[in-house]
Amino acid sequence: MTIIDPMQIGDRELTEEEEIYKENILDHYKHPRNTGTLPECTVHHHEHNPLCGDRIEIFLTFTDETCTDAKFVGQGCAISQASMSMLSEQLKGKTVDDIKRITSDDILSLLGIPVGIVRIKCALLSLKTVHVGISHWENFTNSATTSPHSVKFTETGELP
C-alpha cells in the first residue's frame, strides 16, 4: 500500500512559495469566483473529464470583441474548480484572440504548484472548455455568415 504525503502534490515536496499557491487553490475551490450562469451569453459550452468526473460549464459574454463577463458552474476536484475560478478572472477584458492565445503553461503558472501527470487533465479542463466553446461558437457564426458577436444563446445554450 502506498502512503500519500499531504505535503506533496506533484512528485516532490512543495516549496514555501508553492505552499502559498496551494492555499490560493483551496481558497478558489472553497470560494470560487464568477460562479453562476448568464442567460444572454455569447458562448455557452460544457466539458467533462470522464476519468474522474470533473465537470465545467462556461458562460461568456462578448461585446465588441472583448469578454465583458465570464461565469461558470462546475463540480469536481479542487484543482479543476480552482483552475476555472482563476481562469474566469483572467478572461474579463480580454479579446477573443487574447483568450485563444492562453496556453496550458499559463494555466499551470496560475496554479503555481507542480501538477502530477494524474492531475494534469483536471488542471487543464478549464482551458479546454473555454477554447472548445469559443471554437464551436466561431465555427457556428462563420457558417451562419453573421458577426460572431451578434449571435446570442439562451440559458440552455440553444439559439433563440
C-alpha positions in Angstrom: 0.0 0.0 0.0 1.3 3.5 -1.0 1.1 6.2 1.6 0.3 9.7 0.3 2.2 12.5 1.8 -0.2 15.5 2.2 2.7 17.9 1.7 3.3 16.6 -1.8 1.2 17.4 -4.8 3.4 16.5 -7.7 6.5 14.4 -7.5 8.2 16.3 -4.7 7.6 18.3 -1.6 6.3 21.8 -2.1 8.4 24.9 -1.5 7.3 27.6 0.8 6.1 29.7 -2.2 4.2 26.7 -3.6 2.5 26.2 -0.2 1.1 29.8 -0.6 -0.2 28.9 -4.1 -1.7 25.7 -2.6 -3.6 27.9 -0.1 -4.8 30.1 -3.0 -6.1 27.0 -4.8 -8.0 25.9 -1.8 -9.4 29.5 -1.5 -10.6 29.4 -5.1 -12.1 25.9 -4.6 -13.9 26.9 -1.4 -14.9 30.4 -2.6 -14.9 30.2 -6.4 -15.1 33.5 -8.3 -17.6 34.1 -11.1 -19.9 31.2 -10.4 -23.4 31.2 -11.9 -25.0 31.4 -15.3 -25.5 34.2 -17.9 -28.9 33.8 -19.6 -27.9 36.0 -22.5 -24.4 34.8 -23.0 -22.5 34.7 -26.3 -20.7 31.4 -25.7 -22.1 28.5 -23.7 -20.2 25.2 -23.5 -19.6 22.3 -21.1 -16.9 19.7 -20.9 -16.2 16.9 -18.5 -13.4 14.5 -17.7 -14.9 11.0 -17.8 -11.9 9.5 -16.0 -12.5 11.5 -12.7 -16.0 13.0 -13.2 -14.9 16.7 -13.2 -17.4 18.9 -15.0 -17.2 22.6 -16.1 -19.9 24.6 -17.9 -18.9 28.2 -19.1 -21.0 31.2 -20.0 -19.1 34.0 -21.7 -20.4 37.4 -23.0 -18.5 39.3 -25.6 -19.1 42.9 -26.7 -17.0 44.4 -29.5 -14.5 41.5 -29.5 -13.9 41.8 -25.7 -15.1 39.4 -23.0 -17.3 41.5 -20.7 -18.4 38.7 -18.4 -17.5 35.2 -17.6 -19.3 32.8 -15.4 -19.1 29.1 -14.7 -20.7 26.2 -12.9 -18.8 23.1 -12.1 -18.3 20.1 -10.0 -15.1 18.2 -9.3 -11.8 18.2 -7.6 -10.1 21.3 -6.1 -7.6 21.6 -9.0 -10.3 21.6 -11.7 -12.6 24.0 -10.0 -9.9 26.4 -8.8 -8.4 26.4 -12.2 -11.7 27.5 -13.7 -12.2 30.1 -11.0 -8.7 31.6 -11.6 -9.2 31.5 -15.4 -12.6 33.2 -15.2 -10.9 36.2 -13.5 -8.3 36.3 -16.4 -10.9 36.2 -19.2 -12.7 39.5 -18.4 -11.4 42.3 -20.5 -9.5 40.1 -23.0 -10.3 39.9 -26.7 -11.2 36.6 -28.4 -7.7 36.4 -29.9 -6.1 37.0 -26.5 -8.2 34.2 -24.9 -7.3 31.8 -27.8 -3.6 32.5 -27.0 -3.9 31.4 -23.4 -1.8 28.2 -23.1 -1.7 25.2 -20.8 1.6 26.7 -19.4 -0.4 29.8 -18.5 -2.9 27.8 -16.5 -0.2 25.8 -14.7 1.5 29.1 -13.9 -1.7 30.4 -12.4 -2.0 27.3 -10.2 1.7 27.8 -9.1 2.2 24.2 -8.0 3.6 21.2 -9.7 0.8 19.2 -11.1 1.4 15.5 -11.4 0.6 13.5 -14.6 -2.6 12.1 -13.0 -4.0 15.6 -12.3 -3.0 17.4 -15.5 -6.3 16.8 -17.2 -8.0 18.2 -14.1 -5.9 21.4 -14.2 -6.5 21.9 -17.9 -10.2 21.2 -18.2 -11.0 24.9 -17.7 -8.8 25.9 -20.7 -10.2 23.1 -22.8 -13.8 24.2 -22.0 -13.1 27.8 -22.9 -11.1 27.1 -26.1 -13.5 24.5 -27.4 -16.5 26.7 -26.6 -15.0 29.6 -28.5 -14.1 27.4 -31.4 -17.6 26.0 -31.7 -19.1 29.5 -31.4 -16.7 30.8 -34.2 -17.5 27.8 -36.4 -21.2 28.3 -36.0 -21.1 32.0 -36.6 -18.8 31.7 -39.6 -21.2 29.1 -41.2 -24.1 31.4 -40.4 -22.3 34.3 -42.1 -23.1 36.7 -39.3 -20.9 38.7 -37.0 -19.7 36.3 -34.2 -20.8 38.8 -31.6 -24.3 39.2 -32.9 -25.3 35.6 -32.0 -26.8 35.1 -28.5 -27.5 31.8 -26.9 -30.2 31.1 -24.4 -29.6 29.9 -20.9 -29.7 26.3 -22.1 -27.1 27.0 -24.9 -29.6 27.0 -27.7 -30.3 29.6 -30.2 -33.4 31.7 -29.5 
